[in-house]
Amino acid sequence: MPGVRYYDIRHVQGQSTHIDIDNGVCESAASSFFDHAVIRALSRNGWGIITIDNFQELQEGEIATLVDRAASISAICGEDISLSPPLRGSVDVPPLEEDPRDVSLGEKTAILLDLERSARIPGIMNTRVNYIERFENVGFRDSTGYENRYEICRSGFGVMAVAARNGTLQMGYERRHTIRGLNIRHQQDLAREAAERALSLLDARPARGGTMRAVLDPELAGVFAHEAVGHASEADLVQEGNSVLAGKIGERIGNPVVTIVDDPSLPEFGFEPFDAEGSATGRTEIIRKGVLAGFLHSRETLAAVGNGRAGHARAMAGEPPLVRMSNTFIEAGESTRDEILAECGNGILLKGSRGGQVDPGRGVFQFNAEYGYLIEDGECTTMVRDVSLSGEILRTLFSIRLCGNEVRMHQGYCGKGGQSVPVSDGAPYTLLDDAVVGGSGDS
């Protein structure tokens, strides 16, 4: 393979199951198999990448032919790329508490139908439950002779309930995802909680906007950690000049109570024992006590940008790796929830997340909370809806005054570059001074 400085092969095969139930009707329930490989070859002209479906173990001569084909594609790039030294090793995959493969598709569907029925309480006009389960057997090898492999199962469900009254619609939603196996048994209380919240939101009043003290619950504070800080710390964006954090390593960018971490080795939904480049995973402190400490890296970005560690290259099956988050969270502080509410005095508690947007280059964000409560004299009082949080990333980091003493993680999927990967994000209850709160109520 003349001219090839390095190559690697990532092979992912497995099985995926989807079940969708809408208003008591099972719309789909099916399993499918997949088998994809990505071959990357690095020459002096940059990366050449090819993907192969229905990949099988190949003879060395066949592999050499494929690597040469990938290298020939790199000739169009004309980019000299360096890689940081490999960081070898892996962590153990947590064992399954219940293997979903031992439960038939019919039994899973019956459990989910019962879950959906639990959300159909009086006042609810629409319900929907979806379930996804994915087994992956991941193999990695590279031109140094290094090989590693792991098998993992990810599964999860979401339940949605829509309430209606006099032309007004409100939605309650709950989701749970895990790497521990089947997680749909005994979840009826969660389904009812989603339905009851939808009904409560019909009676909630629209929030009034303004600048005020705000307490973020662990879900919304985790969204801030992920969207506003995590994306801005991805070193490919830093390298491209699309991050407000570029050039600020070692600078204080937030209150000393703030430490934000990304750690793929934690047994959360974003877990990976090694990344898509074969690098060992581990803890990266993005912000340490208010000071920018490091970025998230692939081997390529670590060589180009520095400050941090490799182990954050992730990829969907059949796709090339990108610098990605995994399990991103604000570390716990010392305050209890009640102490945070008391310190807030008068303000608002924002709970849950209904999406939003962030521009890591300009350093601004806007997130929609699912709902909230007014805080009056340190106590939660009136429920409010149609409420959001917006601001500048760096200013908000300085406005974090207190962090609670318990971190709670929430699971989901993160999109970037056309790829979606499993992640977790979380935080303790977090108090902000001078938060910019948006609302649809009268000002």
C-alpha positions as CSV (number, residue, x, y, z in Angstrom):
1,M,0.0,0.0,0.0
2,P,2.5,2.6,-1.2
3,G,1.9,6.2,0.1
4,V,-0.5,5.1,2.9
5,R,0.6,6.4,6.2
6,Y,-2.2,4.9,8.2
7,Y,-5.5,3.1,7.8
8,D,-8.2,1.8,10.0
9,I,-11.4,-0.3,9.6
10,R,-14.5,0.0,11.8
11,H,-17.0,-2.8,11.3
12,V,-20.4,-2.6,12.9
13,Q,-23.0,-5.3,12.6
14,G,-26.2,-6.0,14.6
15,Q,-29.9,-5.9,14.9
16,S,-32.4,-3.0,15.4
17,T,-36.0,-3.3,16.6
18,H,-38.7,-0.5,16.4
19,I,-42.2,-0.5,17.8
20,D,-44.6,2.4,17.3
21,I,-48.1,2.6,18.9
22,D,-50.5,5.4,18.2
23,N,-53.8,5.7,20.1
24,G,-53.9,2.0,21.0
25,V,-53.0,0.8,17.5
26,C,-49.7,-0.8,16.8
27,E,-48.6,0.9,13.6
28,S,-45.3,-1.0,13.3
29,A,-43.3,-3.6,15.0
30,A,-40.3,-5.0,13.2
31,S,-36.6,-6.0,13.5
32,S,-33.9,-5.6,10.9
33,F,-30.2,-6.5,10.5
34,F,-27.3,-4.3,9.4
35,D,-23.7,-4.9,8.6
36,H,-21.5,-1.9,7.7
37,A,-17.8,-1.1,7.5
38,V,-15.9,2.2,7.1
39,I,-12.3,2.0,5.8
40,R,-10.2,5.2,6.2
41,A,-6.8,5.6,4.6
42,L,-4.5,8.5,5.3
43,S,-1.9,9.6,2.7
44,R,0.0,12.8,2.3
45,N,-3.1,14.1,0.5
46,G,-5.4,13.6,3.4
47,W,-8.1,11.1,4.3
48,G,-9.7,8.8,1.8
49,I,-12.9,7.0,3.1
50,I,-15.0,4.3,1.6
51,T,-18.0,2.5,3.1
52,I,-19.0,-1.2,2.6
53,D,-22.3,-2.8,3.3
54,N,-22.6,-6.5,4.1
55,F,-19.0,-6.5,5.1
56,Q,-17.4,-9.9,5.8
57,E,-14.0,-10.9,7.1
58,L,-11.6,-10.4,4.2
59,Q,-8.2,-11.8,3.3
60,E,-5.3,-9.4,3.7
61,G,-4.9,-9.0,0.0
62,E,-8.5,-7.9,-0.3
63,I,-8.1,-5.5,2.6
64,A,-5.0,-4.0,0.9
65,T,-7.0,-3.5,-2.3
66,L,-9.8,-1.6,-0.4
67,V,-7.2,0.5,1.5
68,D,-5.6,1.4,-1.8
69,R,-9.0,2.4,-3.2
70,A,-9.6,4.6,-0.2
71,A,-6.1,6.2,-0.5
72,S,-6.8,7.0,-4.2
73,I,-9.8,9.0,-3.2
74,S,-7.6,11.1,-0.8
75,A,-5.8,12.5,-3.8
76,I,-8.6,14.9,-4.3
77,C,-8.3,16.4,-0.9
78,G,-4.7,17.8,-1.0
79,E,-4.6,18.3,2.8
80,D,-1.6,17.3,5.0
81,I,-3.0,15.8,8.2
82,S,-1.2,14.8,11.4
83,L,-2.5,12.4,14.1
84,S,-1.8,12.4,17.8
85,P,-0.2,9.2,19.2
86,P,-2.8,6.4,19.7
87,L,-4.3,6.1,23.2
88,R,-5.0,2.4,23.5
89,G,-7.3,0.5,25.9
90,S,-11.0,0.2,26.8
91,V,-13.4,-0.1,29.7
92,D,-15.8,-2.9,30.4
93,V,-19.4,-2.8,28.9
94,P,-21.9,-2.9,31.8
95,P,-23.8,-6.2,31.9
96,L,-27.4,-6.4,30.9
97,E,-30.0,-6.6,33.6
98,E,-32.5,-8.2,31.2
99,D,-31.5,-9.1,27.7
100,P,-34.2,-7.8,25.3
101,R,-33.3,-10.7,22.9
102,D,-35.0,-13.1,25.5
103,V,-38.3,-11.2,25.1
104,S,-40.4,-11.8,22.0
105,L,-41.5,-9.0,19.7
106,G,-45.1,-9.9,20.6
107,E,-44.5,-9.6,24.3
108,K,-42.7,-6.3,24.0
109,T,-45.6,-5.0,21.9
110,A,-48.1,-6.1,24.6
111,I,-46.1,-4.3,27.3
112,L,-46.0,-1.1,25.3
113,L,-49.8,-1.3,24.6
114,D,-50.4,-1.5,28.3
115,L,-48.0,1.4,28.8
116,E,-49.9,3.5,26.2
117,R,-53.3,2.6,27.9
118,S,-51.9,4.0,31.2
119,A,-51.6,7.4,29.5
120,R,-55.2,7.4,28.2
121,I,-56.8,9.1,31.2
122,P,-59.9,11.4,30.9
123,G,-59.0,14.6,29.1
124,I,-56.3,13.0,26.9
125,M,-57.1,13.0,23.2
126,N,-54.0,11.5,21.8
127,T,-51.3,9.1,23.0
128,R,-48.2,7.7,21.4
129,V,-45.5,5.3,22.5
130,N,-42.4,4.4,20.6
131,Y,-39.6,1.9,21.5
132,I,-36.2,1.3,19.9
133,E,-33.7,-1.4,20.7
134,R,-30.3,-1.8,19.0
135,F,-27.6,-4.4,19.4
136,E,-24.2,-3.6,17.9
137,N,-21.1,-5.7,17.6
138,V,-18.3,-3.2,17.0
139,G,-14.9,-4.2,15.7
140,F,-11.9,-2.0,15.1
141,R,-8.5,-2.6,13.5
142,D,-5.7,-0.4,12.2
143,S,-2.5,-0.5,10.3
144,T,-0.4,-0.8,13.5
145,G,-1.9,-4.3,14.1
146,Y,-4.1,-3.0,16.9
147,E,-7.5,-4.7,17.2
148,N,-10.4,-4.3,19.7
149,R,-14.1,-5.3,19.9
150,Y,-17.2,-4.8,22.0
151,E,-20.9,-5.6,22.0
152,I,-23.5,-3.3,23.4
153,C,-27.3,-3.0,23.6
154,R,-29.1,0.3,23.7
155,S,-32.8,0.4,24.2
156,G,-35.4,3.0,25.2
157,F,-38.9,4.3,24.9
158,G,-40.9,7.6,24.8
159,V,-44.5,8.2,25.8
160,M,-46.5,11.2,24.7
161,A,-49.9,12.4,25.8
162,V,-51.8,15.3,24.3
163,A,-54.6,17.0,26.3
164,A,-57.2,19.3,24.7
165,R,-59.7,21.8,26.0
166,N,-61.6,24.6,24.1
167,G,-59.2,24.5,21.2
168,T,-56.1,24.5,23.4
169,L,-53.6,21.6,23.1
170,Q,-50.8,20.8,25.6
171,M,-48.4,17.9,25.6
172,G,-46.7,15.8,28.2
173,Y,-43.7,13.6,27.3
174,E,-41.4,11.2,29.1
175,R,-38.6,9.1,27.8
176,R,-36.1,6.6,29.2
177,H,-33.1,5.1,27.5
178,T,-30.5,2.7,28.8
179,I,-27.5,0.5,28.1
180,R,-28.7,-2.0,30.8
181,G,-31.2,-4.0,28.7
182,L,-35.0,-4.0,28.5
183,N,-36.5,-1.0,30.4
184,I,-40.2,-1.0,29.5
185,R,-41.6,-3.1,32.3
186,H,-43.4,-1.4,35.2
187,Q,-43.4,2.1,33.6
188,Q,-47.2,2.8,33.9
189,D,-46.6,5.5,36.5
190,L,-44.3,7.4,34.1
191,A,-47.0,7.2,31.3
192,R,-49.6,8.6,33.7
193,E,-47.2,11.3,34.8
194,A,-46.9,12.5,31.2
195,A,-50.7,12.5,30.8
196,E,-51.3,14.4,34.1
197,R,-48.7,17.0,33.1
198,A,-50.4,17.6,29.8
199,L,-53.7,18.2,31.7
200,S,-52.0,20.5,34.2
201,L,-50.5,22.6,31.4
202,L,-54.1,23.4,30.2
203,D,-54.6,25.3,33.5
204,A,-51.1,26.8,33.6
205,R,-50.8,30.5,32.8
206,P,-48.5,31.8,30.1
207,A,-45.2,33.0,31.6
208,R,-44.2,36.6,31.6
209,G,-40.8,37.4,30.1
210,G,-38.0,39.5,31.6
211,T,-34.7,39.4,33.3
212,M,-34.9,37.6,36.6
213,R,-33.4,34.9,38.8
214,A,-34.0,31.5,37.5
215,V,-33.5,28.0,38.8
216,L,-32.9,25.4,36.1
217,D,-33.9,21.8,36.8
218,P,-31.3,19.0,36.0
219,E,-32.8,18.4,32.6
220,L,-32.7,22.0,31.3
221,A,-29.4,22.7,33.0
222,G,-28.0,19.6,31.3
223,V,-29.3,20.8,28.0
224,F,-27.4,24.0,28.6
225,A,-24.2,22.0,29.4
226,H,-24.6,19.9,26.2
227,E,-25.9,22.5,23.7
228,A,-24.2,25.7,24.8
229,V,-20.9,24.4,26.2
230,G,-20.4,20.9,24.9
231,H,-20.8,21.8,21.2
232,A,-18.6,24.8,21.6
233,S,-15.9,22.6,23.1
234,E,-15.8,20.2,20.1
235,A,-12.4,20.7,18.7
236,D,-13.3,20.5,15.0
237,L,-15.5,23.6,15.5
238,V,-12.7,25.2,17.5
239,Q,-10.3,24.5,14.6
240,E,-12.7,25.9,12.1
241,G,-13.1,29.1,14.1
242,N,-16.8,28.3,14.9
243,S,-16.5,28.3,18.7
244,V,-16.8,31.1,21.2
245,L,-14.3,29.1,23.3
246,A,-11.4,29.3,20.8
247,G,-8.2,30.7,22.2
248,K,-9.5,30.8,25.8
249,I,-7.8,27.8,27.4
250,G,-6.7,28.7,30.9
251,E,-9.0,31.7,31.0
252,R,-11.8,32.1,33.5
253,I,-15.0,31.9,31.6
254,G,-17.5,31.3,34.4
255,N,-18.2,31.3,38.1
256,P,-15.9,29.1,40.2
257,V,-18.8,26.9,41.2
258,V,-19.0,25.6,37.6
259,T,-17.2,22.4,36.5
260,I,-18.5,20.8,33.2
261,V,-17.3,17.4,32.2
262,D,-17.7,15.0,29.2
263,D,-17.0,11.3,29.9
264,P,-17.7,8.5,27.4
265,S,-16.5,5.9,30.0
266,L,-19.4,6.5,32.4
267,P,-22.1,3.8,32.2
268,E,-24.7,6.2,30.8
269,F,-26.5,6.2,27.5
270,G,-23.6,7.9,25.7
271,F,-21.2,5.2,26.9
272,E,-18.4,3.9,24.6
273,P,-15.6,1.6,25.8
274,F,-13.4,3.0,23.1
275,D,-14.2,5.5,20.4
276,A,-14.5,5.2,16.6
277,E,-10.8,5.6,16.2
278,G,-9.9,2.9,18.7
279,S,-8.9,5.5,21.3
280,A,-9.5,4.7,25.0
281,T,-12.3,6.8,26.5
282,G,-12.2,8.8,29.7
283,R,-13.0,11.9,31.5
284,T,-12.4,15.3,30.0
285,E,-13.0,18.4,32.1
286,I,-14.1,21.2,29.7
287,I,-14.5,23.8,32.5
288,R,-12.8,23.3,35.8
289,K,-14.0,25.6,38.6
290,G,-14.9,28.3,36.0
291,V,-11.7,28.0,34.0
292,L,-11.7,26.6,30.4
293,A,-9.6,23.4,30.8
294,G,-9.8,21.4,27.6
295,F,-11.6,20.5,24.4
296,L,-13.1,17.3,23.1
297,H,-10.9,15.7,20.5
298,S,-10.2,13.1,17.7
299,R,-6.6,12.2,17.1
300,E,-6.6,14.6,14.2
301,T,-7.9,17.6,16.1
302,L,-5.7,16.9,19.2
303,A,-2.7,17.1,16.9
304,A,-3.9,20.4,15.3
305,V,-5.5,22.2,18.3
306,G,-4.2,20.5,21.5
307,N,-5.5,21.0,25.0
308,G,-7.5,17.9,26.0
309,R,-7.4,14.2,25.1
310,A,-8.5,12.0,22.2
311,G,-11.3,9.5,22.7
312,H,-14.2,11.7,21.5
313,A,-14.5,10.6,17.9
314,R,-17.9,8.9,17.4
315,A,-19.8,7.6,14.4
316,M,-23.0,5.9,13.4
317,A,-22.6,2.5,11.8
318,G,-21.3,3.0,8.2
319,E,-20.3,6.6,8.8
320,P,-16.9,8.3,9.3
321,P,-16.0,9.6,12.8
322,L,-16.7,13.1,14.0
323,V,-15.8,14.9,17.2
324,R,-18.8,14.3,19.4
325,M,-20.0,14.6,23.0
326,S,-21.1,11.5,25.0
327,N,-22.1,12.0,28.6
328,T,-21.9,15.7,29.4
329,F,-22.8,17.2,32.7
330,I,-22.4,20.0,35.3
331,E,-20.8,18.6,38.4
332,A,-22.6,18.7,41.7
333,G,-22.1,21.6,44.2
334,E,-23.0,21.7,47.8
335,S,-26.5,23.2,47.9
336,T,-29.7,21.4,48.4
337,R,-32.7,22.1,46.2
338,D,-34.5,23.9,49.0
339,E,-31.5,26.0,49.7
340,I,-31.3,27.0,46.0
341,L,-35.0,27.9,46.0
342,A,-34.6,29.9,49.2
343,E,-31.6,31.8,47.7
344,C,-33.5,32.5,44.6
345,G,-36.2,34.3,46.7
346,N,-38.4,35.5,43.8
347,G,-37.9,34.3,40.3
348,I,-38.9,31.2,38.2
349,L,-38.1,27.5,38.1
350,L,-37.7,26.2,34.6
351,K,-38.3,22.4,34.0
352,G,-37.7,20.1,31.1
353,S,-36.8,20.9,27.6
354,R,-38.7,21.3,24.3
355,G,-35.7,22.0,22.1
356,G,-34.1,25.2,21.0
357,Q,-31.1,26.5,19.2
358,V,-27.5,27.4,19.8
359,D,-24.8,29.2,17.7
360,P,-21.5,28.1,19.2
361,G,-19.6,30.5,17.0
362,R,-21.5,33.6,18.1
363,G,-21.9,32.2,21.6
364,V,-25.7,32.6,21.9
365,F,-28.5,30.2,22.7
366,Q,-32.2,29.9,23.2
367,F,-33.9,26.9,24.8
368,N,-37.6,26.2,25.4
369,A,-38.5,24.8,28.8
370,E,-41.4,22.3,29.0
371,Y,-43.0,24.3,31.8
372,G,-42.1,26.1,35.0
373,Y,-43.2,27.4,38.4
374,L,-43.1,30.9,39.8
375,I,-40.8,31.1,42.8
376,E,-42.2,33.5,45.5
377,D,-40.4,33.9,48.8
378,G,-38.3,30.8,48.1
379,E,-41.4,28.6,47.4
380,C,-42.7,27.2,44.1
381,T,-46.2,28.5,43.5
382,T,-48.0,29.0,40.2
383,M,-47.4,26.7,37.2
384,V,-46.5,28.5,34.0
385,R,-46.1,27.4,30.4
386,D,-44.7,28.9,27.1
387,V,-41.4,29.8,28.8
388,S,-37.9,29.9,27.5
389,L,-34.3,30.8,28.4
390,S,-31.9,32.7,26.2
391,G,-28.6,34.5,26.5
392,E,-24.9,34.5,25.8
393,I,-23.0,31.4,26.7
394,L,-20.1,33.2,28.5
395,R,-22.3,35.6,30.3
396,T,-24.6,32.8,31.5
397,L,-21.6,30.8,32.8
398,F,-20.7,33.8,35.0
399,S,-24.3,34.2,36.2
400,I,-24.4,30.6,37.6
401,R,-24.5,31.3,41.3
402,L,-25.2,27.9,43.0
403,C,-25.2,24.3,41.9
404,G,-27.1,21.6,43.7
405,N,-25.7,18.6,45.4
406,E,-27.2,15.9,43.2
407,V,-26.7,15.3,39.4
408,R,-29.4,13.7,37.4
409,M,-28.8,12.5,33.9
410,H,-31.2,12.5,30.9
411,Q,-30.9,10.4,27.8
412,G,-31.4,11.2,24.1
413,Y,-29.8,11.5,20.7
414,C,-27.5,14.3,19.3
415,G,-27.3,15.2,15.7
416,K,-24.2,16.6,13.9
417,G,-23.0,16.3,10.3
418,G,-26.0,14.2,9.3
419,Q,-25.3,11.6,12.1
420,S,-27.2,10.9,15.3
421,V,-25.6,9.3,18.2
422,P,-26.8,8.4,21.7
423,V,-25.9,10.8,24.5
424,S,-26.7,11.7,28.1
425,D,-26.6,15.1,29.7
426,G,-27.3,16.3,33.2
427,A,-26.7,18.6,36.0
428,P,-27.9,19.5,39.5
429,Y,-30.5,22.1,40.2
430,T,-28.7,25.4,39.1
431,L,-29.4,29.0,40.2
432,L,-28.8,31.8,37.6
433,D,-28.7,35.5,38.4
434,D,-30.1,37.9,35.7
435,A,-31.4,35.1,33.4
436,V,-33.2,36.2,30.3
437,V,-36.6,34.5,30.4
438,G,-39.0,34.6,27.5
439,G,-42.7,34.2,27.9
440,S,-46.0,34.8,26.0
441,G,-47.8,36.4,28.9
442,D,-48.5,40.1,29.2
443,S,-45.5,42.1,30.0
